Amino acid sequence: MSFSYGRLRERILLRYSTLGDFAVALGISRASLSLKLNNGSEFTASEIRKACELLDIPVAEIGDYFFTLKV
């Protein structure tokens, strides 16, 4: 199952300017973030929780950012 992270990428770039800066804030490497955004590995529950805090994503919108199926 693949997810579309386009909306998440947009929010990251609006808040952090680069994916690398966001990866540092999230506590993972730029390579790990890239793998996750390209469906090479999955976000953990704790990474999702921290990302939502960093990006001010409301709980009600988590699915829109992390669980939208790729079509």
N, CA, C and O atoms as CSV, one atom per row, in Angstrom:
chain,resi,resn,atom,element,x,y,z
A,1,MET,N,N,0.846,-1.168,0.000
A,1,MET,CA,C,0.000,0.000,0.000
A,1,MET,C,C,0.895,1.236,0.000
A,1,MET,O,O,1.817,1.347,0.808
A,2,SER,N,N,0.616,2.150,-0.905
A,2,SER,CA,C,1.400,3.386,-1.008
A,2,SER,C,C,0.541,4.589,-0.645
A,2,SER,O,O,-0.650,4.648,-0.949
A,3,PHE,N,N,1.182,5.540,0.011
A,3,PHE,CA,C,0.492,6.762,0.406
A,3,PHE,C,C,1.048,7.956,-0.360
A,3,PHE,O,O,2.216,7.977,-0.747
A,4,SER,N,N,0.192,8.939,-0.569
A,4,SER,CA,C,0.587,10.175,-1.224
A,4,SER,C,C,0.929,11.199,-0.144
A,4,SER,O,O,0.100,11.514,0.710
A,5,TYR,N,N,2.149,11.711,-0.193
A,5,TYR,CA,C,2.601,12.671,0.808
A,5,TYR,C,C,2.760,14.080,0.242
A,5,TYR,O,O,3.497,14.890,0.804
A,6,GLY,N,N,2.081,14.379,-0.858
A,6,GLY,CA,C,2.180,15.698,-1.479
A,6,GLY,C,C,1.778,16.829,-0.549
A,6,GLY,O,O,2.458,17.853,-0.477
A,7,ARG,N,N,0.695,16.648,0.148
A,7,ARG,CA,C,0.227,17.700,1.060
A,7,ARG,C,C,1.204,17.875,2.221
A,7,ARG,O,O,1.450,18.997,2.666
A,8,LEU,N,N,1.756,16.773,2.708
A,8,LEU,CA,C,2.737,16.835,3.788
A,8,LEU,C,C,3.992,17.559,3.326
A,8,LEU,O,O,4.522,18.405,4.046
A,9,ARG,N,N,4.471,17.234,2.132
A,9,ARG,CA,C,5.657,17.911,1.584
A,9,ARG,C,C,5.439,19.425,1.519
A,9,ARG,O,O,6.307,20.205,1.911
A,10,GLU,N,N,4.275,19.824,1.022
A,10,GLU,CA,C,3.964,21.255,0.915
A,10,GLU,C,C,4.025,21.932,2.276
A,10,GLU,O,O,4.592,23.016,2.415
A,11,ARG,N,N,3.442,21.291,3.273
A,11,ARG,CA,C,3.426,21.880,4.619
A,11,ARG,C,C,4.841,21.959,5.193
A,11,ARG,O,O,5.207,22.946,5.830
A,12,ILE,N,N,5.631,20.912,4.961
A,12,ILE,CA,C,7.026,20.908,5.427
A,12,ILE,C,C,7.781,22.081,4.817
A,12,ILE,O,O,8.471,22.814,5.525
A,13,LEU,N,N,7.654,22.257,3.518
A,13,LEU,CA,C,8.400,23.310,2.834
A,13,LEU,C,C,7.915,24.709,3.223
A,13,LEU,O,O,8.700,25.657,3.243
A,14,LEU,N,N,6.626,24.833,3.531
A,14,LEU,CA,C,6.108,26.124,3.997
A,14,LEU,C,C,6.679,26.482,5.370
A,14,LEU,O,O,6.988,27.644,5.635
A,15,ARG,N,N,6.815,25.493,6.227
A,15,ARG,CA,C,7.255,25.741,7.604
A,15,ARG,C,C,8.771,25.704,7.789
A,15,ARG,O,O,9.317,26.436,8.614
A,16,TYR,N,N,9.450,24.847,7.017
A,16,TYR,CA,C,10.880,24.625,7.250
A,16,TYR,C,C,11.780,24.989,6.072
A,16,TYR,O,O,13.002,24.954,6.216
A,17,SER,N,N,11.238,25.327,4.950
A,17,SER,CA,C,11.984,25.702,3.741
A,17,SER,C,C,12.674,24.528,3.054
A,17,SER,O,O,12.686,24.452,1.826
A,18,THR,N,N,13.252,23.608,3.836
A,18,THR,CA,C,13.883,22.436,3.214
A,18,THR,C,C,13.477,21.165,3.947
A,18,THR,O,O,13.152,21.191,5.134
A,19,LEU,N,N,13.502,20.064,3.227
A,19,LEU,CA,C,13.215,18.774,3.851
A,19,LEU,C,C,14.298,18.426,4.872
A,19,LEU,O,O,14.018,17.806,5.898
A,20,GLY,N,N,15.533,18.830,4.581
A,20,GLY,CA,C,16.642,18.568,5.493
A,20,GLY,C,C,16.452,19.230,6.843
A,20,GLY,O,O,16.711,18.618,7.880
A,21,ASP,N,N,16.001,20.479,6.839
A,21,ASP,CA,C,15.753,21.191,8.093
A,21,ASP,C,C,14.648,20.506,8.900
A,21,ASP,O,O,14.730,20.398,10.123
A,22,PHE,N,N,13.626,20.051,8.198
A,22,PHE,CA,C,12.545,19.346,8.891
A,22,PHE,C,C,13.036,18.013,9.446
A,22,PHE,O,O,12.688,17.645,10.568
A,23,ALA,N,N,13.833,17.293,8.680
A,23,ALA,CA,C,14.363,16.008,9.149
A,23,ALA,C,C,15.138,16.189,10.448
A,23,ALA,O,O,14.989,15.395,11.378
A,24,VAL,N,N,15.962,17.226,10.516
A,24,VAL,CA,C,16.726,17.514,11.741
A,24,VAL,C,C,15.771,17.764,12.906
A,24,VAL,O,O,15.964,17.221,13.994
A,25,ALA,N,N,14.745,18.580,12.684
A,25,ALA,CA,C,13.776,18.883,13.744
A,25,ALA,C,C,13.031,17.624,14.189
A,25,ALA,O,O,12.691,17.469,15.362
A,26,LEU,N,N,12.785,16.739,13.238
A,26,LEU,CA,C,12.073,15.495,13.530
A,26,LEU,C,C,12.979,14.473,14.217
A,26,LEU,O,O,12.498,13.546,14.868
A,27,GLY,N,N,14.294,14.650,14.066
A,27,GLY,CA,C,15.239,13.750,14.708
A,27,GLY,C,C,15.620,12.550,13.873
A,27,GLY,O,O,16.036,11.520,14.404
A,28,ILE,N,N,15.476,12.684,12.544
A,28,ILE,CA,C,15.872,11.608,11.628
A,28,ILE,C,C,16.769,12.203,10.548
A,28,ILE,O,O,16.873,13.422,10.413
A,29,SER,N,N,17.410,11.332,9.786
A,29,SER,CA,C,18.281,11.811,8.713
A,29,SER,C,C,17.458,12.249,7.511
A,29,SER,O,O,16.297,11.866,7.363
A,30,ARG,N,N,18.073,13.052,6.662
A,30,ARG,CA,C,17.419,13.494,5.420
A,30,ARG,C,C,17.099,12.282,4.552
A,30,ARG,O,O,16.053,12.233,3.905
A,31,ALA,N,N,18.005,11.301,4.541
A,31,ALA,CA,C,17.794,10.081,3.750
A,31,ALA,C,C,16.588,9.295,4.271
A,31,ALA,O,O,15.801,8.774,3.481
A,32,SER,N,N,16.441,9.209,5.591
A,32,SER,CA,C,15.288,8.497,6.176
A,32,SER,C,C,13.988,9.196,5.821
A,32,SER,O,O,13.002,8.543,5.476
A,33,LEU,N,N,13.982,10.524,5.903
A,33,LEU,CA,C,12.784,11.272,5.546
A,33,LEU,C,C,12.435,11.046,4.081
A,33,LEU,O,O,11.270,10.845,3.738
A,34,SER,N,N,13.433,11.079,3.232
A,34,SER,CA,C,13.206,10.855,1.804
A,34,SER,C,C,12.598,9.472,1.558
A,34,SER,O,O,11.666,9.332,0.766
A,35,LEU,N,N,13.127,8.457,2.235
A,35,LEU,CA,C,12.572,7.103,2.090
A,35,LEU,C,C,11.105,7.070,2.495
A,35,LEU,O,O,10.282,6.459,1.814
A,36,LYS,N,N,10.785,7.716,3.587
A,36,LYS,CA,C,9.407,7.721,4.081
A,36,LYS,C,C,8.471,8.453,3.113
A,36,LYS,O,O,7.371,7.977,2.832
A,37,LEU,N,N,8.904,9.594,2.612
A,37,LEU,CA,C,8.065,10.374,1.696
A,37,LEU,C,C,7.909,9.703,0.331
A,37,LEU,O,O,6.997,10.028,-0.429
A,38,ASN,N,N,8.810,8.762,0.029
A,38,ASN,CA,C,8.741,8.041,-1.243
A,38,ASN,C,C,8.292,6.596,-1.065
A,38,ASN,O,O,8.508,5.762,-1.944
A,39,ASN,N,N,7.659,6.296,0.087
A,39,ASN,CA,C,7.099,4.987,0.383
A,39,ASN,C,C,8.126,3.867,0.459
A,39,ASN,O,O,7.794,2.699,0.259
A,40,GLY,N,N,9.376,4.224,0.748
A,40,GLY,CA,C,10.415,3.208,0.917
A,40,GLY,C,C,10.438,2.643,2.321
A,40,GLY,O,O,10.945,1.544,2.544
A,41,SER,N,N,9.890,3.392,3.274
A,41,SER,CA,C,9.705,2.928,4.646
A,41,SER,C,C,8.526,3.697,5.231
A,41,SER,O,O,8.060,4.677,4.649
A,42,GLU,N,N,8.051,3.246,6.384
A,42,GLU,CA,C,6.862,3.851,6.967
A,42,GLU,C,C,7.208,4.804,8.107
A,42,GLU,O,O,8.207,4.622,8.803
A,43,PHE,N,N,6.377,5.813,8.284
A,43,PHE,CA,C,6.486,6.680,9.446
A,43,PHE,C,C,6.046,5.884,10.672
A,43,PHE,O,O,5.066,5.141,10.608
A,44,THR,N,N,6.756,6.032,11.777
A,44,THR,CA,C,6.319,5.419,13.030
A,44,THR,C,C,5.255,6.304,13.660
A,44,THR,O,O,5.099,7.467,13.289
A,45,ALA,N,N,4.535,5.748,14.605
A,45,ALA,CA,C,3.511,6.524,15.304
A,45,ALA,C,C,4.132,7.725,16.015
A,45,ALA,O,O,3.559,8.815,16.008
A,46,SER,N,N,5.298,7.529,16.627
A,46,SER,CA,C,5.936,8.648,17.331
A,46,SER,C,C,6.425,9.715,16.354
A,46,SER,O,O,6.394,10.902,16.678
A,47,GLU,N,N,6.875,9.316,15.169
A,47,GLU,CA,C,7.282,10.302,14.156
A,47,GLU,C,C,6.088,11.098,13.662
A,47,GLU,O,O,6.191,12.306,13.449
A,48,ILE,N,N,4.959,10.433,13.478
A,48,ILE,CA,C,3.743,11.125,13.049
A,48,ILE,C,C,3.312,12.123,14.114
A,48,ILE,O,O,2.970,13.263,13.800
A,49,ARG,N,N,3.328,11.699,15.366
A,49,ARG,CA,C,2.945,12.587,16.467
A,49,ARG,C,C,3.855,13.812,16.525
A,49,ARG,O,O,3.378,14.940,16.653
A,50,LYS,N,N,5.167,13.587,16.431
A,50,LYS,CA,C,6.117,14.705,16.497
A,50,LYS,C,C,5.982,15.609,15.272
A,50,LYS,O,O,6.039,16.832,15.399
A,51,ALA,N,N,5.804,15.021,14.091
A,51,ALA,CA,C,5.632,15.812,12.870
A,51,ALA,C,C,4.401,16.705,12.985
A,51,ALA,O,O,4.431,17.862,12.564
A,52,CYS,N,N,3.327,16.177,13.549
A,52,CYS,CA,C,2.109,16.970,13.716
A,52,CYS,C,C,2.350,18.137,14.661
A,52,CYS,O,O,1.834,19.233,14.443
A,53,GLU,N,N,3.123,17.908,15.698
A,53,GLU,CA,C,3.459,19.000,16.622
A,53,GLU,C,C,4.310,20.057,15.916
A,53,GLU,O,O,4.046,21.253,16.036
A,54,LEU,N,N,5.323,19.616,15.186
A,54,LEU,CA,C,6.226,20.538,14.502
A,54,LEU,C,C,5.527,21.341,13.415
A,54,LEU,O,O,5.858,22.503,13.180
A,55,LEU,N,N,4.557,20.716,12.753
A,55,LEU,CA,C,3.897,21.342,11.613
A,55,LEU,C,C,2.516,21.911,11.952
A,55,LEU,O,O,1.807,22.402,11.074
A,56,ASP,N,N,2.149,21.841,13.213
A,56,ASP,CA,C,0.833,22.321,13.656
A,56,ASP,C,C,-0.314,21.688,12.871
A,56,ASP,O,O,-1.229,22.374,12.416
A,57,ILE,N,N,-0.242,20.374,12.723
A,57,ILE,CA,C,-1.305,19.634,12.041
A,57,ILE,C,C,-2.307,19.174,13.101
A,57,ILE,O,O,-1.938,18.441,14.018
A,58,PRO,N,N,-3.569,19.594,12.986
A,58,PRO,CA,C,-4.582,19.165,13.956
A,58,PRO,C,C,-4.826,17.659,13.881
A,58,PRO,O,O,-4.701,17.051,12.818
A,59,VAL,N,N,-5.173,17.073,15.012
A,59,VAL,CA,C,-5.432,15.629,15.080
A,59,VAL,C,C,-6.449,15.202,14.029
A,59,VAL,O,O,-6.296,14.152,13.406
A,60,ALA,N,N,-7.474,16.003,13.833
A,60,ALA,CA,C,-8.533,15.667,12.876
A,60,ALA,C,C,-8.033,15.599,11.438
A,60,ALA,O,O,-8.713,15.035,10.581
A,61,GLU,N,N,-6.848,16.167,11.153
A,61,GLU,CA,C,-6.327,16.191,9.783
A,61,GLU,C,C,-5.155,15.232,9.551
A,61,GLU,O,O,-4.574,15.231,8.466
A,62,ILE,N,N,-4.801,14.426,10.538
A,62,ILE,CA,C,-3.662,13.510,10.392
A,62,ILE,C,C,-3.829,12.615,9.163
A,62,ILE,O,O,-2.878,12.415,8.407
A,63,GLY,N,N,-5.014,12.086,8.965
A,63,GLY,CA,C,-5.263,11.211,7.824
A,63,GLY,C,C,-5.013,11.885,6.489
A,63,GLY,O,O,-4.548,11.245,5.546
A,64,ASP,N,N,-5.318,13.171,6.403
A,64,ASP,CA,C,-5.121,13.924,5.164
A,64,ASP,C,C,-3.639,14.038,4.804
A,64,ASP,O,O,-3.292,14.111,3.625
A,65,TYR,N,N,-2.778,14.055,5.797
A,65,TYR,CA,C,-1.340,14.228,5.576
A,65,TYR,C,C,-0.577,12.907,5.514
A,65,TYR,O,O,0.413,12.806,4.790
A,66,PHE,N,N,-1.018,11.895,6.258
A,66,PHE,CA,C,-0.234,10.668,6.374
A,66,PHE,C,C,-0.892,9.419,5.812
A,66,PHE,O,O,-0.209,8.414,5.611
A,67,PHE,N,N,-2.186,9.445,5.554
A,67,PHE,CA,C,-2.858,8.212,5.148
A,67,PHE,C,C,-3.740,8.354,3.912
A,67,PHE,O,O,-4.739,7.648,3.775
A,68,THR,N,N,-3.372,9.265,3.014
A,68,THR,CA,C,-4.075,9.403,1.748
A,68,THR,C,C,-3.472,8.401,0.776
A,68,THR,O,O,-2.281,8.456,0.471
A,69,LEU,N,N,-4.301,7.492,0.295
A,69,LEU,CA,C,-3.798,6.468,-0.628
A,69,LEU,C,C,-3.400,7.074,-1.965
A,69,LEU,O,O,-4.064,7.959,-2.505
A,70,LYS,N,N,-2.290,6.561,-2.473
A,70,LYS,CA,C,-1.803,6.998,-3.777
A,70,LYS,C,C,-2.619,6.285,-4.846
A,70,LYS,O,O,-2.814,5.071,-4.784
A,71,VAL,N,N,-3.096,7.051,-5.829
A,71,VAL,CA,C,-3.875,6.458,-6.929
A,71,VAL,C,C,-3.176,6.601,-8.251
A,71,VAL,O,O,-3.695,6.157,-9.275
